């Protein structure tokens, strides 16, 4: 079988729908990849059970011949700026450490409704204020890329540095990001992935910790424009 962590959103979704592999197999592969890549510090909290539960629900739907959704069976990373029901949300700040929302952000809920599962909450610059992912209370994120001739850590950009590092490292096929002044576009460029800052208002900001509300915008980060388009449609 193909290494499932080498597949992007469309390939995973379509492969699950066709029965080439199960959603659980995809979730298990990415959960294992996340665990092995802990040195990147891309995740603040991992949620393997969430990914597996969502996968099992998709496999059950497929067995019944039901529609699997735009993101059916795709496990993703969620930037820790989006409130997630029952899962710690910190905005990478010590101030919010231990805060567990009892509600779901609109964007994350739409993704779960579309069949996605959550691998965990991704690291970022504290309160999304930064461009190198060096201001997080939970430590710096490292890019999976290295400069030739040195093993020194490189910045994945910011503020969505955990998202860009996770996608570039193939430990998540896609991730949410937020962009106020470049926080999706710049880290995507730093790590060689694709990111989109949609038109203001295209995606709801409800349940997203604010930086500058008149500029903040949620958007997708993935391996290709096509994968970002699929995810944006769900968001």
BAMI-355312 format. One record per residue (C-alpha): residue number from 1; residue in three letters; y, x, z. Coordinates in steps of 0.2 Angstrom, whole numbers, plus 5000, padded with zeros to 4 digits. Each point is the difference from the previous one (the first is absolute). Example, Ala and Ser with C-alpha at 12.3 -4.5 7.8 and 13.67 -1.06 7.14 Angstrom:
// residues 2
+-----+-----+------+------+------+
:   i :  aa :    Y :    X :    Z :
+-----+-----+------+------+------+
:   1 : ALA : 4978 : 5062 : 5039 :
:   2 : SER : 5017 : 5006 : 4997 :
+-----+-----+------+------+------+
This chain:
// residues 235
+-----+-----+------+------+------+
:   i :  aa :    Y :    X :    Z :
+-----+-----+------+------+------+
:   1 : UNK : 5000 : 5000 : 5000 :
:   2 : UNK : 5018 : 5006 : 4996 :
:   3 : UNK : 5009 : 5006 : 5016 :
:   4 : UNK : 5010 : 4984 : 5004 :
:   5 : UNK : 5014 : 5010 : 5007 :
:   6 : UNK : 5004 : 5006 : 4983 :
:   7 : UNK : 5004 : 4982 : 4994 :
:   8 : UNK : 5017 : 4991 : 5000 :
:   9 : UNK : 5004 : 4982 : 5004 :
:  10 : UNK : 4995 : 4993 : 4983 :
:  11 : UNK : 4984 : 5010 : 4999 :
:  12 : UNK : 4995 : 4995 : 5017 :
:  13 : UNK : 5005 : 4982 : 4998 :
:  14 : UNK : 4991 : 4998 : 4983 :
:  15 : UNK : 4985 : 5009 : 5006 :
:  16 : UNK : 4997 : 4989 : 5015 :
:  17 : UNK : 5003 : 4985 : 4990 :
:  18 : UNK : 4987 : 5005 : 4987 :
:  19 : UNK : 4987 : 5005 : 5014 :
:  20 : UNK : 5000 : 5019 : 4995 :
:  21 : UNK : 5002 : 5003 : 5019 :
:  22 : UNK : 5004 : 4989 : 5015 :
:  23 : UNK : 5017 : 4999 : 5009 :
:  24 : UNK : 4991 : 5007 : 5016 :
:  25 : UNK : 4994 : 5015 : 4991 :
:  26 : UNK : 5019 : 5003 : 4995 :
:  27 : UNK : 5006 : 4997 : 5017 :
:  28 : UNK : 4987 : 5012 : 5008 :
:  29 : UNK : 5004 : 5014 : 4987 :
:  30 : UNK : 5019 : 4999 : 5004 :
:  31 : UNK : 4997 : 4999 : 5019 :
:  32 : UNK : 4990 : 5016 : 4999 :
:  33 : UNK : 5013 : 5008 : 4989 :
:  34 : UNK : 5014 : 4996 : 5013 :
:  35 : UNK : 4990 : 5007 : 5014 :
:  36 : UNK : 4996 : 5016 : 4991 :
:  37 : UNK : 5019 : 5003 : 4995 :
:  38 : UNK : 5007 : 4998 : 5018 :
:  39 : UNK : 5009 : 5017 : 4998 :
:  40 : UNK : 5012 : 4992 : 4988 :
:  41 : UNK : 5006 : 4989 : 5015 :
:  42 : UNK : 5003 : 4986 : 4987 :
:  43 : UNK : 4995 : 4986 : 5012 :
:  44 : UNK : 5007 : 4996 : 5017 :
:  45 : UNK : 4986 : 4987 : 5003 :
:  46 : UNK : 4984 : 4997 : 4990 :
:  47 : UNK : 4992 : 4983 : 4998 :
:  48 : UNK : 4983 : 5002 : 4993 :
:  49 : UNK : 4994 : 4983 : 5007 :
:  50 : UNK : 5014 : 4991 : 4991 :
:  51 : UNK : 4995 : 5008 : 4983 :
:  52 : UNK : 4982 : 4996 : 5003 :
:  53 : UNK : 5003 : 4982 : 5005 :
:  54 : UNK : 5011 : 4997 : 4985 :
:  55 : UNK : 4987 : 5008 : 4989 :
:  56 : UNK : 4986 : 4989 : 5007 :
:  57 : UNK : 5011 : 4984 : 4997 :
:  58 : UNK : 5002 : 5006 : 4981 :
:  59 : UNK : 4981 : 5003 : 4998 :
:  60 : UNK : 4997 : 4983 : 5007 :
:  61 : UNK : 5012 : 4992 : 4988 :
:  62 : UNK : 4992 : 5008 : 4986 :
:  63 : UNK : 4983 : 4994 : 5005 :
:  64 : UNK : 5007 : 4983 : 4999 :
:  65 : UNK : 5008 : 5002 : 4983 :
:  66 : UNK : 5018 : 4998 : 5008 :
:  67 : UNK : 5016 : 5008 : 4994 :
:  68 : UNK : 5002 : 5017 : 5008 :
:  69 : UNK : 5019 : 5002 : 4999 :
:  70 : UNK : 5011 : 5012 : 4991 :
:  71 : UNK : 4996 : 5014 : 5013 :
:  72 : UNK : 4982 : 4994 : 5003 :
:  73 : UNK : 4990 : 5013 : 5010 :
:  74 : UNK : 5014 : 5014 : 4999 :
:  75 : UNK : 5003 : 5009 : 5016 :
:  76 : UNK : 5018 : 5006 : 5002 :
:  77 : UNK : 5011 : 5010 : 5012 :
:  78 : UNK : 5014 : 4990 : 5008 :
:  79 : UNK : 5016 : 5010 : 5004 :
:  80 : UNK : 5003 : 4998 : 5019 :
:  81 : UNK : 5017 : 4992 : 4997 :
:  82 : UNK : 4991 : 4983 : 4996 :
:  83 : UNK : 4995 : 4989 : 5015 :
:  84 : UNK : 4981 : 4997 : 5000 :
:  85 : UNK : 4993 : 4986 : 5011 :
:  86 : UNK : 4990 : 5008 : 5014 :
:  87 : UNK : 5002 : 5018 : 4994 :
:  88 : UNK : 5013 : 5012 : 5008 :
:  89 : UNK : 5016 : 5002 : 4990 :
:  90 : UNK : 5011 : 5014 : 5005 :
:  91 : UNK : 5012 : 5005 : 4985 :
:  92 : UNK : 4994 : 5017 : 5006 :
:  93 : UNK : 5011 : 4999 : 5015 :
:  94 : UNK : 4995 : 5003 : 5019 :
:  95 : UNK : 5012 : 4985 : 5004 :
:  96 : UNK : 4987 : 4988 : 4991 :
:  97 : UNK : 4984 : 5009 : 5005 :
:  98 : UNK : 4988 : 4987 : 5007 :
:  99 : UNK : 5009 : 4985 : 4991 :
: 100 : UNK : 4987 : 4989 : 4993 :
: 101 : UNK : 5008 : 4985 : 4990 :
: 102 : UNK : 4993 : 4983 : 5001 :
: 103 : UNK : 5005 : 4996 : 4982 :
: 104 : UNK : 4998 : 5008 : 4983 :
: 105 : UNK : 5013 : 5005 : 4988 :
: 106 : UNK : 5002 : 4990 : 4984 :
: 107 : UNK : 4995 : 5014 : 4989 :
: 108 : UNK : 4985 : 5005 : 5010 :
: 109 : UNK : 4994 : 4982 : 5001 :
: 110 : UNK : 5002 : 4998 : 4982 :
: 111 : UNK : 4989 : 5015 : 4997 :
: 112 : UNK : 4986 : 4994 : 5012 :
: 113 : UNK : 5001 : 4983 : 4991 :
: 114 : UNK : 4998 : 5009 : 4984 :
: 115 : UNK : 4983 : 5008 : 5006 :
: 116 : UNK : 5006 : 5017 : 5006 :
: 117 : UNK : 4994 : 5008 : 5016 :
: 118 : UNK : 5009 : 5013 : 5011 :
: 119 : UNK : 4995 : 5018 : 5003 :
: 120 : UNK : 5013 : 5003 : 5013 :
: 121 : UNK : 5019 : 5002 : 5004 :
: 122 : UNK : 5008 : 5014 : 4991 :
: 123 : UNK : 5012 : 5013 : 5007 :
: 124 : UNK : 5018 : 5001 : 4995 :
: 125 : UNK : 5017 : 5007 : 5005 :
: 126 : UNK : 5005 : 4992 : 5016 :
: 127 : UNK : 5008 : 4983 : 4996 :
: 128 : UNK : 4999 : 5005 : 4982 :
: 129 : UNK : 5014 : 5012 : 5003 :
: 130 : UNK : 4996 : 5016 : 4991 :
: 131 : UNK : 4994 : 5007 : 4983 :
: 132 : UNK : 4987 : 5013 : 5005 :
: 133 : UNK : 4989 : 4991 : 5013 :
: 134 : UNK : 5005 : 5012 : 5014 :
: 135 : UNK : 5008 : 4988 : 5011 :
: 136 : UNK : 4985 : 4990 : 5006 :
: 137 : UNK : 4996 : 5000 : 5018 :
: 138 : UNK : 4982 : 5001 : 4995 :
: 139 : UNK : 5002 : 5016 : 4991 :
: 140 : UNK : 5003 : 5006 : 4983 :
: 141 : UNK : 4990 : 4994 : 4985 :
: 142 : UNK : 4993 : 5014 : 4988 :
: 143 : UNK : 4999 : 4998 : 4982 :
: 144 : UNK : 4982 : 5003 : 4993 :
: 145 : UNK : 5008 : 5012 : 4987 :
: 146 : UNK : 5002 : 5018 : 5004 :
: 147 : UNK : 5011 : 5014 : 4992 :
: 148 : UNK : 4989 : 5013 : 4991 :
: 149 : UNK : 4998 : 5015 : 5011 :
: 150 : UNK : 5003 : 4991 : 5016 :
: 151 : UNK : 4992 : 4988 : 5012 :
: 152 : UNK : 5017 : 4995 : 5008 :
: 153 : UNK : 5003 : 4981 : 5002 :
: 154 : UNK : 5010 : 4992 : 4987 :
: 155 : UNK : 5011 : 4984 : 5002 :
: 156 : UNK : 4994 : 4984 : 4992 :
: 157 : UNK : 5018 : 4993 : 5000 :
: 158 : UNK : 5006 : 4986 : 5010 :
: 159 : UNK : 5002 : 4988 : 5007 :
: 160 : UNK : 4984 : 4993 : 4993 :
: 161 : UNK : 4991 : 5017 : 5002 :
: 162 : UNK : 4985 : 4994 : 5008 :
: 163 : UNK : 4998 : 4988 : 4985 :
: 164 : UNK : 5003 : 5013 : 4987 :
: 165 : UNK : 4988 : 5012 : 5008 :
: 166 : UNK : 4986 : 4988 : 5002 :
: 167 : UNK : 5000 : 4994 : 4982 :
: 168 : UNK : 5002 : 5018 : 4993 :
: 169 : UNK : 4985 : 5006 : 5011 :
: 170 : UNK : 4989 : 4986 : 4994 :
: 171 : UNK : 4998 : 4992 : 5018 :
: 172 : UNK : 5008 : 4984 : 4994 :
: 173 : UNK : 5001 : 4993 : 4983 :
: 174 : UNK : 5017 : 4993 : 5004 :
: 175 : UNK : 5013 : 4997 : 5014 :
: 176 : UNK : 5015 : 4991 : 5004 :
: 177 : UNK : 5017 : 5009 : 5001 :
: 178 : UNK : 5018 : 4995 : 5003 :
: 179 : UNK : 5015 : 5007 : 4991 :
: 180 : UNK : 5018 : 5000 : 5006 :
: 181 : UNK : 5007 : 5015 : 4991 :
: 182 : UNK : 4984 : 5008 : 4992 :
: 183 : UNK : 4987 : 4998 : 5013 :
: 184 : UNK : 4986 : 4994 : 4988 :
: 185 : UNK : 5006 : 5009 : 4984 :
: 186 : UNK : 5003 : 5017 : 5008 :
: 187 : UNK : 4983 : 5002 : 5009 :
: 188 : UNK : 4991 : 4994 : 4985 :
: 189 : UNK : 5009 : 5013 : 4990 :
: 190 : UNK : 4996 : 5014 : 5013 :
: 191 : UNK : 4981 : 4996 : 4999 :
: 192 : UNK : 4997 : 4995 : 4982 :
: 193 : UNK : 4997 : 4981 : 5002 :
: 194 : UNK : 5009 : 4984 : 4994 :
: 195 : UNK : 5012 : 4990 : 5011 :
: 196 : UNK : 5011 : 4986 : 4996 :
: 197 : UNK : 5016 : 4994 : 5009 :
: 198 : UNK : 5001 : 4982 : 4994 :
: 199 : UNK : 5016 : 4990 : 4997 :
: 200 : UNK : 5008 : 4995 : 5017 :
: 201 : UNK : 4992 : 4984 : 5007 :
: 202 : UNK : 4984 : 5001 : 4989 :
: 203 : UNK : 4990 : 5003 : 5015 :
: 204 : UNK : 5003 : 4992 : 5017 :
: 205 : UNK : 5007 : 5011 : 5014 :
: 206 : UNK : 4994 : 4988 : 5013 :
: 207 : UNK : 4990 : 5010 : 5013 :
: 208 : UNK : 5006 : 5017 : 4994 :
: 209 : UNK : 5009 : 5011 : 5012 :
: 210 : UNK : 5018 : 5001 : 4993 :
: 211 : UNK : 5009 : 5016 : 4996 :
: 212 : UNK : 5015 : 4993 : 4989 :
: 213 : UNK : 4996 : 4982 : 4996 :
: 214 : UNK : 5011 : 4999 : 4985 :
: 215 : UNK : 4990 : 5014 : 4991 :
: 216 : UNK : 4983 : 5000 : 5008 :
: 217 : UNK : 4986 : 4995 : 4988 :
: 218 : UNK : 4981 : 4999 : 5001 :
: 219 : UNK : 4990 : 5007 : 4986 :
: 220 : UNK : 4983 : 5007 : 4994 :
: 221 : UNK : 4994 : 5017 : 4999 :
: 222 : UNK : 4985 : 5004 : 4990 :
: 223 : UNK : 4992 : 5012 : 4987 :
: 224 : UNK : 5007 : 4991 : 4984 :
: 225 : UNK : 5013 : 4988 : 4994 :
: 226 : UNK : 4986 : 4988 : 4997 :
: 227 : UNK : 4994 : 5001 : 5018 :
: 228 : UNK : 5017 : 4998 : 5007 :
: 229 : UNK : 5003 : 4985 : 4989 :
: 230 : UNK : 4984 : 4991 : 5006 :
: 231 : UNK : 5005 : 5004 : 5018 :
: 232 : UNK : 5018 : 4994 : 4997 :
: 233 : UNK : 4995 : 4984 : 4993 :
: 234 : UNK : 4990 : 4996 : 5016 :
: 235 : UNK : 5014 : 5006 : 5011 :
+-----+-----+------+------+------+
